[in-house]
């Protein structure tokens, strides 16, 4: 179990990310990887939403 003071990168197990605009989902090992995958997805599939973000 993680301590509340551990950085987010120390999360045990997979982390999921979902798109609020479609059915896209990612399962990765870190918060930074899900953020990068989501930004890449928005940029390619929902460019107007990506620009607003």
CHARMM internal coordinates of N, CA and C (Angstrom, degrees):
IC EDIT
DIST 1 N 1 CA 1.4546
DIST 1 CA 1 C 1.5308
ANGL 1 N 1 CA 1 C 108.45
DIST 1 C 2 N 1.3086
ANGL 1 CA 1 C 2 N 116.37
DIHE 1 N 1 CA 1 C 2 N 143.16
DIST 2 N 2 CA 1.4619
ANGL 1 C 2 N 2 CA 121.35
DIHE 1 CA 1 C 2 N 2 CA -178.64
DIST 2 CA 2 C 1.5105
ANGL 2 N 2 CA 2 C 111.57
DIHE 1 C 2 N 2 CA 2 C -86.82
DIST 2 C 3 N 1.3081
ANGL 2 CA 2 C 3 N 115.36
DIHE 2 N 2 CA 2 C 3 N 145.05
DIST 3 N 3 CA 1.4508
ANGL 2 C 3 N 3 CA 122.59
DIHE 2 CA 2 C 3 N 3 CA 173.18
DIST 3 CA 3 C 1.5215
ANGL 3 N 3 CA 3 C 108.67
DIHE 2 C 3 N 3 CA 3 C -76.15
DIST 3 C 4 N 1.3132
ANGL 3 CA 3 C 4 N 118.77
DIHE 3 N 3 CA 3 C 4 N 146.80
DIST 4 N 4 CA 1.4608
ANGL 3 C 4 N 4 CA 122.76
DIHE 3 CA 3 C 4 N 4 CA -179.94
DIST 4 CA 4 C 1.5177
ANGL 4 N 4 CA 4 C 112.01
DIHE 3 C 4 N 4 CA 4 C -59.66
DIST 4 C 5 N 1.3367
ANGL 4 CA 4 C 5 N 117.68
DIHE 4 N 4 CA 4 C 5 N -21.86
DIST 5 N 5 CA 1.4559
ANGL 4 C 5 N 5 CA 121.10
DIHE 4 CA 4 C 5 N 5 CA -179.51
DIST 5 CA 5 C 1.5259
ANGL 5 N 5 CA 5 C 113.29
DIHE 4 C 5 N 5 CA 5 C -90.75
DIST 5 C 6 N 1.3436
ANGL 5 CA 5 C 6 N 117.91
DIHE 5 N 5 CA 5 C 6 N -3.65
DIST 6 N 6 CA 1.4563
ANGL 5 C 6 N 6 CA 120.44
DIHE 5 CA 5 C 6 N 6 CA 178.37
DIST 6 CA 6 C 1.5221
ANGL 6 N 6 CA 6 C 109.36
DIHE 5 C 6 N 6 CA 6 C -67.69
DIST 6 C 7 N 1.3307
ANGL 6 CA 6 C 7 N 117.07
DIHE 6 N 6 CA 6 C 7 N 144.92
DIST 7 N 7 CA 1.4645
ANGL 6 C 7 N 7 CA 119.12
DIHE 6 CA 6 C 7 N 7 CA 175.87
DIST 7 CA 7 C 1.5245
ANGL 7 N 7 CA 7 C 110.31
DIHE 6 C 7 N 7 CA 7 C -67.44
DIST 7 C 8 N 1.3254
ANGL 7 CA 7 C 8 N 118.58
DIHE 7 N 7 CA 7 C 8 N 155.22
DIST 8 N 8 CA 1.4641
ANGL 7 C 8 N 8 CA 121.18
DIHE 7 CA 7 C 8 N 8 CA -178.73
DIST 8 CA 8 C 1.5227
ANGL 8 N 8 CA 8 C 113.05
DIHE 7 C 8 N 8 CA 8 C -55.85
DIST 8 C 9 N 1.3277
ANGL 8 CA 8 C 9 N 118.79
DIHE 8 N 8 CA 8 C 9 N -30.83
DIST 9 N 9 CA 1.4549
ANGL 8 C 9 N 9 CA 121.27
DIHE 8 CA 8 C 9 N 9 CA -178.53
DIST 9 CA 9 C 1.5190
ANGL 9 N 9 CA 9 C 112.70
DIHE 8 C 9 N 9 CA 9 C -63.32
DIST 9 C 10 N 1.3255
ANGL 9 CA 9 C 10 N 119.37
DIHE 9 N 9 CA 9 C 10 N -16.71
DIST 10 N 10 CA 1.4543
ANGL 9 C 10 N 10 CA 121.11
DIHE 9 CA 9 C 10 N 10 CA -177.81
DIST 10 CA 10 C 1.5247
ANGL 10 N 10 CA 10 C 112.48
DIHE 9 C 10 N 10 CA 10 C -87.97
DIST 10 C 11 N 1.3132
ANGL 10 CA 10 C 11 N 117.70
DIHE 10 N 10 CA 10 C 11 N 9.19
DIST 11 N 11 CA 1.4614
ANGL 10 C 11 N 11 CA 123.05
DIHE 10 CA 10 C 11 N 11 CA 179.22
DIST 11 CA 11 C 1.5251
ANGL 11 N 11 CA 11 C 109.54
DIHE 10 C 11 N 11 CA 11 C -57.46
DIST 11 C 12 N 1.3171
ANGL 11 CA 11 C 12 N 117.47
DIHE 11 N 11 CA 11 C 12 N 133.38
DIST 12 N 12 CA 1.4575
ANGL 11 C 12 N 12 CA 121.88
DIHE 11 CA 11 C 12 N 12 CA 178.12
DIST 12 CA 12 C 1.5214
ANGL 12 N 12 CA 12 C 109.42
DIHE 11 C 12 N 12 CA 12 C -87.99
DIST 12 C 13 N 1.3145
ANGL 12 CA 12 C 13 N 117.29
DIHE 12 N 12 CA 12 C 13 N 132.57
DIST 13 N 13 CA 1.4492
ANGL 12 C 13 N 13 CA 121.99
DIHE 12 CA 12 C 13 N 13 CA 176.39
DIST 13 CA 13 C 1.5106
ANGL 13 N 13 CA 13 C 112.87
DIHE 12 C 13 N 13 CA 13 C 90.48
DIST 13 C 14 N 1.3244
ANGL 13 CA 13 C 14 N 115.20
DIHE 13 N 13 CA 13 C 14 N 176.27
DIST 14 N 14 CA 1.4655
ANGL 13 C 14 N 14 CA 120.28
DIHE 13 CA 13 C 14 N 14 CA -176.86
DIST 14 CA 14 C 1.5227
ANGL 14 N 14 CA 14 C 112.44
DIHE 13 C 14 N 14 CA 14 C -71.18
DIST 14 C 15 N 1.3196
ANGL 14 CA 14 C 15 N 114.71
DIHE 14 N 14 CA 14 C 15 N 153.05
DIST 15 N 15 CA 1.4646
ANGL 14 C 15 N 15 CA 123.06
DIHE 14 CA 14 C 15 N 15 CA 177.32
DIST 15 CA 15 C 1.5174
ANGL 15 N 15 CA 15 C 106.67
DIHE 14 C 15 N 15 CA 15 C -118.33
DIST 15 C 16 N 1.3146
ANGL 15 CA 15 C 16 N 117.05
DIHE 15 N 15 CA 15 C 16 N 136.19
DIST 16 N 16 CA 1.4613
ANGL 15 C 16 N 16 CA 120.02
DIHE 15 CA 15 C 16 N 16 CA -179.57
DIST 16 CA 16 C 1.5189
ANGL 16 N 16 CA 16 C 110.83
DIHE 15 C 16 N 16 CA 16 C -108.18
DIST 16 C 17 N 1.3058
ANGL 16 CA 16 C 17 N 114.61
DIHE 16 N 16 CA 16 C 17 N 151.34
DIST 17 N 17 CA 1.4537
ANGL 16 C 17 N 17 CA 121.74
DIHE 16 CA 16 C 17 N 17 CA 174.23
DIST 17 CA 17 C 1.5141
ANGL 17 N 17 CA 17 C 108.63
DIHE 16 C 17 N 17 CA 17 C -133.22
DIST 17 C 18 N 1.3087
ANGL 17 CA 17 C 18 N 116.39
DIHE 17 N 17 CA 17 C 18 N 143.40
DIST 18 N 18 CA 1.4683
ANGL 17 C 18 N 18 CA 121.54
DIHE 17 CA 17 C 18 N 18 CA -179.69
DIST 18 CA 18 C 1.5119
ANGL 18 N 18 CA 18 C 109.86
DIHE 17 C 18 N 18 CA 18 C -130.47
DIST 18 C 19 N 1.3234
ANGL 18 CA 18 C 19 N 114.12
DIHE 18 N 18 CA 18 C 19 N 153.11
DIST 19 N 19 CA 1.4580
ANGL 18 C 19 N 19 CA 120.70
DIHE 18 CA 18 C 19 N 19 CA 177.87
DIST 19 CA 19 C 1.5171
ANGL 19 N 19 CA 19 C 109.33
DIHE 18 C 19 N 19 CA 19 C -98.26
DIST 19 C 20 N 1.3191
ANGL 19 CA 19 C 20 N 116.21
DIHE 19 N 19 CA 19 C 20 N 132.83
DIST 20 N 20 CA 1.4648
ANGL 19 C 20 N 20 CA 120.39
DIHE 19 CA 19 C 20 N 20 CA 178.77
DIST 20 CA 20 C 1.5251
ANGL 20 N 20 CA 20 C 112.06
DIHE 19 C 20 N 20 CA 20 C -79.03
DIST 20 C 21 N 1.3337
ANGL 20 CA 20 C 21 N 117.22
DIHE 20 N 20 CA 20 C 21 N -5.67
DIST 21 N 21 CA 1.4622
ANGL 20 C 21 N 21 CA 121.33
DIHE 20 CA 20 C 21 N 21 CA -177.50
DIST 21 CA 21 C 1.5286
ANGL 21 N 21 CA 21 C 113.32
DIHE 20 C 21 N 21 CA 21 C -103.51
DIST 21 C 22 N 1.3359
ANGL 21 CA 21 C 22 N 118.11
DIHE 21 N 21 CA 21 C 22 N -15.14
DIST 22 N 22 CA 1.4625
ANGL 21 C 22 N 22 CA 121.43
DIHE 21 CA 21 C 22 N 22 CA -178.62
DIST 22 CA 22 C 1.5310
ANGL 22 N 22 CA 22 C 109.48
DIHE 21 C 22 N 22 CA 22 C -158.68
DIST 22 C 23 N 1.3146
ANGL 22 CA 22 C 23 N 116.27
DIHE 22 N 22 CA 22 C 23 N -165.81
DIST 23 N 23 CA 1.4705
ANGL 22 C 23 N 23 CA 121.69
DIHE 22 CA 22 C 23 N 23 CA -176.66
DIST 23 CA 23 C 1.5286
ANGL 23 N 23 CA 23 C 113.85
DIHE 22 C 23 N 23 CA 23 C -91.34
DIST 23 C 24 N 1.3267
ANGL 23 CA 23 C 24 N 118.50
DIHE 23 N 23 CA 23 C 24 N 11.99
DIST 24 N 24 CA 1.4615
ANGL 23 C 24 N 24 CA 122.47
DIHE 23 CA 23 C 24 N 24 CA -178.55
DIST 24 CA 24 C 1.5239
ANGL 24 N 24 CA 24 C 110.02
DIHE 23 C 24 N 24 CA 24 C -61.85
DIST 24 C 25 N 1.3298
ANGL 24 CA 24 C 25 N 115.44
DIHE 24 N 24 CA 24 C 25 N 140.24
DIST 25 N 25 CA 1.4585
ANGL 24 C 25 N 25 CA 122.05
DIHE 24 CA 24 C 25 N 25 CA 175.38
DIST 25 CA 25 C 1.5276
ANGL 25 N 25 CA 25 C 108.44
DIHE 24 C 25 N 25 CA 25 C -144.70
DIST 25 C 26 N 1.3110
ANGL 25 CA 25 C 26 N 116.45
DIHE 25 N 25 CA 25 C 26 N 145.97
DIST 26 N 26 CA 1.4626
ANGL 25 C 26 N 26 CA 121.89
DIHE 25 CA 25 C 26 N 26 CA 176.40
DIST 26 CA 26 C 1.5247
ANGL 26 N 26 CA 26 C 108.21
DIHE 25 C 26 N 26 CA 26 C -129.76
DIST 26 C 27 N 1.3026
ANGL 26 CA 26 C 27 N 115.48
DIHE 26 N 26 CA 26 C 27 N 143.23
DIST 27 N 27 CA 1.4583
ANGL 26 C 27 N 27 CA 122.05
DIHE 26 CA 26 C 27 N 27 CA 174.62
DIST 27 CA 27 C 1.5262
ANGL 27 N 27 CA 27 C 105.71
DIHE 26 C 27 N 27 CA 27 C -125.26
DIST 27 C 28 N 1.3243
ANGL 27 CA 27 C 28 N 115.92
DIHE 27 N 27 CA 27 C 28 N 113.85
DIST 28 N 28 CA 1.4668
ANGL 27 C 28 N 28 CA 121.64
DIHE 27 CA 27 C 28 N 28 CA -175.15
DIST 28 CA 28 C 1.5234
ANGL 28 N 28 CA 28 C 110.14
DIHE 27 C 28 N 28 CA 28 C -135.01
DIST 28 C 29 N 1.3359
ANGL 28 CA 28 C 29 N 116.03
DIHE 28 N 28 CA 28 C 29 N -178.48
DIST 29 N 29 CA 1.4581
ANGL 28 C 29 N 29 CA 121.02
DIHE 28 CA 28 C 29 N 29 CA -174.95
DIST 29 CA 29 C 1.5209
ANGL 29 N 29 CA 29 C 115.13
DIHE 28 C 29 N 29 CA 29 C -100.33
DIST 29 C 30 N 1.3527
ANGL 29 CA 29 C 30 N 118.07
DIHE 29 N 29 CA 29 C 30 N -6.60
DIST 30 N 30 CA 1.4627
ANGL 29 C 30 N 30 CA 118.47
DIHE 29 CA 29 C 30 N 30 CA -177.65
DIST 30 CA 30 C 1.5247
ANGL 30 N 30 CA 30 C 110.35
DIHE 29 C 30 N 30 CA 30 C -149.29
DIST 30 C 31 N 1.3200
ANGL 30 CA 30 C 31 N 115.46
DIHE 30 N 30 CA 30 C 31 N 158.19
DIST 31 N 31 CA 1.4566
ANGL 30 C 31 N 31 CA 120.71
DIHE 30 CA 30 C 31 N 31 CA 177.73
DIST 31 CA 31 C 1.5273
ANGL 31 N 31 CA 31 C 111.09
DIHE 30 C 31 N 31 CA 31 C -64.08
DIST 31 C 32 N 1.3213
ANGL 31 CA 31 C 32 N 116.73
DIHE 31 N 31 CA 31 C 32 N -38.18
DIST 32 N 32 CA 1.4620
ANGL 31 C 32 N 32 CA 118.85
DIHE 31 CA 31 C 32 N 32 CA -179.90
DIST 32 CA 32 C 1.5315
ANGL 32 N 32 CA 32 C 110.92
DIHE 31 C 32 N 32 CA 32 C -66.42
DIST 32 C 33 N 1.3195
ANGL 32 CA 32 C 33 N 117.90
DIHE 32 N 32 CA 32 C 33 N -34.86
DIST 33 N 33 CA 1.4679
ANGL 32 C 33 N 33 CA 121.06
DIHE 32 CA 32 C 33 N 33 CA 178.32
DIST 33 CA 33 C 1.5234
ANGL 33 N 33 CA 33 C 111.20
DIHE 32 C 33 N 33 CA 33 C -68.76
DIST 33 C 34 N 1.3210
ANGL 33 CA 33 C 34 N 118.14
DIHE 33 N 33 CA 33 C 34 N -39.30
DIST 34 N 34 CA 1.4648
ANGL 33 C 34 N 34 CA 119.68
DIHE 33 CA 33 C 34 N 34 CA 178.60
DIST 34 CA 34 C 1.5267
ANGL 34 N 34 CA 34 C 110.21
DIHE 33 C 34 N 34 CA 34 C -69.33
DIST 34 C 35 N 1.3190
ANGL 34 CA 34 C 35 N 117.70
DIHE 34 N 34 CA 34 C 35 N -37.39
DIST 35 N 35 CA 1.4683
ANGL 34 C 35 N 35 CA 120.43
DIHE 34 CA 34 C 35 N 35 CA 177.99
DIST 35 CA 35 C 1.5249
ANGL 35 N 35 CA 35 C 110.05
DIHE 34 C 35 N 35 CA 35 C -64.19
DIST 35 C 36 N 1.3224
ANGL 35 CA 35 C 36 N 117.15
DIHE 35 N 35 CA 35 C 36 N -43.98
DIST 36 N 36 CA 1.4645
ANGL 35 C 36 N 36 CA 120.60
DIHE 35 CA 35 C 36 N 36 CA 179.47
DIST 36 CA 36 C 1.5264
ANGL 36 N 36 CA 36 C 111.18
DIHE 35 C 36 N 36 CA 36 C -65.10
DIST 36 C 37 N 1.3290
ANGL 36 CA 36 C 37 N 117.12
DIHE 36 N 36 CA 36 C 37 N -44.36
DIST 37 N 37 CA 1.4632
ANGL 36 C 37 N 37 CA 120.73
DIHE 36 CA 36 C 37 N 37 CA 179.21
DIST 37 CA 37 C 1.5268
ANGL 37 N 37 CA 37 C 110.95
DIHE 36 C 37 N 37 CA 37 C -62.75
DIST 37 C 38 N 1.3178
ANGL 37 CA 37 C 38 N 117.01
DIHE 37 N 37 CA 37 C 38 N -41.03
DIST 38 N 38 CA 1.4701
ANGL 37 C 38 N 38 CA 120.80
DIHE 37 CA 37 C 38 N 38 CA 179.74
DIST 38 CA 38 C 1.5251
ANGL 38 N 38 CA 38 C 111.06
DIHE 37 C 38 N 38 CA 38 C -66.03
DIST 38 C 39 N 1.3253
ANGL 38 CA 38 C 39 N 117.25
DIHE 38 N 38 CA 38 C 39 N -43.45
DIST 39 N 39 CA 1.4689
ANGL 38 C 39 N 39 CA 120.25
DIHE 38 CA 38 C 39 N 39 CA 178.30
DIST 39 CA 39 C 1.5282
ANGL 39 N 39 CA 39 C 110.49
DIHE 38 C 39 N 39 CA 39 C -63.43
DIST 39 C 40 N 1.3202
ANGL 39 CA 39 C 40 N 117.75
DIHE 39 N 39 CA 39 C 40 N -41.03
DIST 40 N 40 CA 1.4713
ANGL 39 C 40 N 40 CA 120.99
DIHE 39 CA 39 C 40 N 40 CA 176.68
DIST 40 CA 40 C 1.5256
ANGL 40 N 40 CA 40 C 110.59
DIHE 39 C 40 N 40 CA 40 C -61.87
DIST 40 C 41 N 1.3276
ANGL 40 CA 40 C 41 N 116.82
DIHE 40 N 40 CA 40 C 41 N -42.87
DIST 41 N 41 CA 1.4645
ANGL 40 C 41 N 41 CA 121.59
DIHE 40 CA 40 C 41 N 41 CA 178.45
DIST 41 CA 41 C 1.5241
ANGL 41 N 41 CA 41 C 110.72
DIHE 40 C 41 N 41 CA 41 C -62.40
DIST 41 C 42 N 1.3308
ANGL 41 CA 41 C 42 N 117.05
DIHE 41 N 41 CA 41 C 42 N -49.12
DIST 42 N 42 CA 1.4686
ANGL 41 C 42 N 42 CA 119.92
DIHE 41 CA 41 C 42 N 42 CA 179.73
DIST 42 CA 42 C 1.5209
ANGL 42 N 42 CA 42 C 111.25
DIHE 41 C 42 N 42 CA 42 C -59.16
DIST 42 C 43 N 1.3137
ANGL 42 CA 42 C 43 N 116.35
DIHE 42 N 42 CA 42 C 43 N -44.81
DIST 43 N 43 CA 1.4648
ANGL 42 C 43 N 43 CA 121.15
DIHE 42 CA 42 C 43 N 43 CA -177.76
DIST 43 CA 43 C 1.5313
ANGL 43 N 43 CA 43 C 110.79
DIHE 42 C 43 N 43 CA 43 C -60.01
DIST 43 C 44 N 1.3291
ANGL 43 CA 43 C 44 N 117.76
DIHE 43 N 43 CA 43 C 44 N -40.91
DIST 44 N 44 CA 1.4626
ANGL 43 C 44 N 44 CA 120.41
DIHE 43 CA 43 C 44 N 44 CA -176.72
DIST 44 CA 44 C 1.5293
ANGL 44 N 44 CA 44 C 113.93
DIHE 43 C 44 N 44 CA 44 C -86.01
DIST 44 C 45 N 1.3238
ANGL 44 CA 44 C 45 N 118.15
DIHE 44 N 44 CA 44 C 45 N -35.63
DIST 45 N 45 CA 1.4686
ANGL 44 C 45 N 45 CA 121.03
DIHE 44 CA 44 C 45 N 45 CA -174.07
DIST 45 CA 45 C 1.5255
ANGL 45 N 45 CA 45 C 114.93
DIHE 44 C 45 N 45 CA 45 C -103.14
DIST 45 C 46 N 1.3170
ANGL 45 CA 45 C 46 N 117.77
DIHE 45 N 45 CA 45 C 46 N -25.90
DIST 46 N 46 CA 1.4724
ANGL 45 C 46 N 46 CA 122.25
DIHE 45 CA 45 C 46 N 46 CA -176.68
DIST 46 CA 46 C 1.5336
ANGL 46 N 46 CA 46 C 109.35
DIHE 45 C 46 N 46 CA 46 C -138.07
DIST 46 C 47 N 1.3289
ANGL 46 CA 46 C 47 N 117.61
DIHE 46 N 46 CA 46 C 47 N 63.02
DIST 47 N 47 CA 1.4786
ANGL 46 C 47 N 47 CA 119.81
DIHE 46 CA 46 C 47 N 47 CA -172.95
DIST 47 CA 47 C 1.5300
ANGL 47 N 47 CA 47 C 114.02
DIHE 46 C 47 N 47 CA 47 C -59.37
DIST 47 C 48 N 1.3207
ANGL 47 CA 47 C 48 N 118.54
DIHE 47 N 47 CA 47 C 48 N -33.92
DIST 48 N 48 CA 1.4739
ANGL 47 C 48 N 48 CA 119.54
DIHE 47 CA 47 C 48 N 48 CA 178.49
DIST 48 CA 48 C 1.5255
ANGL 48 N 48 CA 48 C 111.13
DIHE 47 C 48 N 48 CA 48 C -66.14
DIST 48 C 49 N 1.3162
ANGL 48 CA 48 C 49 N 117.39
DIHE 48 N 48 CA 48 C 49 N -40.33
DIST 49 N 49 CA 1.4677
ANGL 48 C 49 N 49 CA 121.18
DIHE 48 CA 48 C 49 N 49 CA 177.20
DIST 49 CA 49 C 1.5267
ANGL 49 N 49 CA 49 C 110.10
DIHE 48 C 49 N 49 CA 49 C -67.30
DIST 49 C 50 N 1.3341
ANGL 49 CA 49 C 50 N 116.82
DIHE 49 N 49 CA 49 C 50 N -37.98
DIST 50 N 50 CA 1.4513
ANGL 49 C 50 N 50 CA 120.58
DIHE 49 CA 49 C 50 N 50 CA 179.24
DIST 50 CA 50 C 1.5315
ANGL 50 N 50 CA 50 C 110.66
DIHE 49 C 50 N 50 CA 50 C -64.17
DIST 50 C 51 N 1.3125
ANGL 50 CA 50 C 51 N 117.08
DIHE 50 N 50 CA 50 C 51 N -41.51
DIST 51 N 51 CA 1.4748
ANGL 50 C 51 N 51 CA 120.64
DIHE 50 CA 50 C 51 N 51 CA 178.36
DIST 51 CA 51 C 1.5180
ANGL 51 N 51 CA 51 C 112.09
DIHE 50 C 51 N 51 CA 51 C -65.32
DIST 51 C 52 N 1.3373
ANGL 51 CA 51 C 52 N 117.22
DIHE 51 N 51 CA 51 C 52 N -35.45
DIST 52 N 52 CA 1.4748
ANGL 51 C 52 N 52 CA 120.41
DIHE 51 CA 51 C 52 N 52 CA 178.06
DIST 52 CA 52 C 1.5206
ANGL 52 N 52 CA 52 C 111.94
DIHE 51 C 52 N 52 CA 52 C -69.56
DIST 52 C 53 N 1.3346
ANGL 52 CA 52 C 53 N 116.15
DIHE 52 N 52 CA 52 C 53 N -28.17
DIST 53 N 53 CA 1.4750
ANGL 52 C 53 N 53 CA 121.50
DIHE 52 CA 52 C 53 N 53 CA -176.72
DIST 53 CA 53 C 1.4777
ANGL 53 N 53 CA 53 C 110.16
DIHE 52 C 53 N 53 CA 53 C -73.99
END
COOR INIT
IC SEED 1 N 1 CA 1 C
IC BUILD
